[in-house]
């Protein structure tokens, strides 16, 4: 029996929501590892803490949408991506310019999340999941704001790193 386009849209939507939930759990791991190590950059730590709170809200919103669809998140995906987030963050700890590497990775990660929420909003519209649009749009706006903050602060962060490094102070983290 052929699957209807409504069924396909629902399946894609649920899969996308589960994937986004797992990615947000990965983000929490990345943020936590970075917060453990940010020493010389309190302005970065403050923004990471703020975004960590937003990420927790994004997870709650995704769970709310999944609950309304009578679905649940994927514990396996959540665990796997959370572990990958820890490993990725640990990988940068060996870099002399860890703070810069983390900023570049954060920019890429935030833009990945922007694309994910943009895709989910498209499926929500196509699949008539209007109830989810305001929740997804809020998450999208938060991710866009974080991506913008990261890229806007790369020059300042780079120059601060250079200044600390030339003064022989803790610069990398």
Long-range contacts (C-beta under 8 A, 24 or more apart in sequence): 6-127, 6-128, 9-123, 9-126, 9-127, 9-128, 10-69, 10-127, 12-123, 12-127, 13-69, 13-120, 13-123, 13-124, 13-127, 13-129, 13-132, 14-66, 14-69, 14-71, 16-116, 16-119, 16-120, 16-123, 17-62, 17-65, 17-66, 17-69, 17-71, 17-73, 17-120, 18-66, 18-71, 18-73, 18-74, 18-77, 19-77, 19-116, 20-58, 20-62, 20-113, 20-116, 20-117, 20-120, 21-59, 21-62, 21-63, 21-66, 21-73, 21-74, 21-77, 21-78, 22-73, 22-74, 22-77, 22-78, 22-80, 22-81, 22-82, 23-81, 23-112, 23-113, 23-116, 24-55, 24-58, 24-59, 24-62, 24-113, 25-59, 25-78, 25-81, 25-82, 25-85, 26-81, 26-82, 26-84, 26-85, 27-55, 27-85, 27-109, 27-113, 28-52, 28-55, 28-56, 28-59, 28-82, 28-85, 29-82, 29-83, 29-85, 29-86, 29-89, 30-85, 30-86, 30-88, 30-89, 30-105, 30-106, 30-109, 31-55, 33-85, 33-86, 33-89, 33-90, 34-89, 34-102, 34-106, 37-93, 37-98, 37-173, 38-99, 38-173, 39-170, 39-173, 40-99, 40-160, 40-164, 40-169, 40-170, 40-171, 40-173, 41-99, 41-157, 41-160, 41-173, 43-153, 44-99, 44-103, 44-153, 44-157, 47-146, 47-149, 51-142, 51-146, 54-142, 54-146, 57-138, 57-139, 57-142, 58-139, 58-142, 58-143, 61-135, 61-136, 61-138, 61-139, 62-135, 62-139, 64-135, 65-129, 65-131, 65-132, 65-135, 65-136, 68-131, 68-132, 69-129, 93-173, 95-172, 96-172, 97-161, 97-171, 97-172, 98-172, 98-173, 99-157, 99-161, 99-171, 99-172, 99-173, 100-154, 100-157, 100-158, 100-161, 103-150, 103-153, 103-154, 103-157, 104-154, 106-146, 106-150, 107-147, 107-150, 107-151, 107-154, 110-143, 110-146, 110-147, 110-150, 111-147, 113-143, 114-140, 114-143, 114-144, 114-147, 117-143
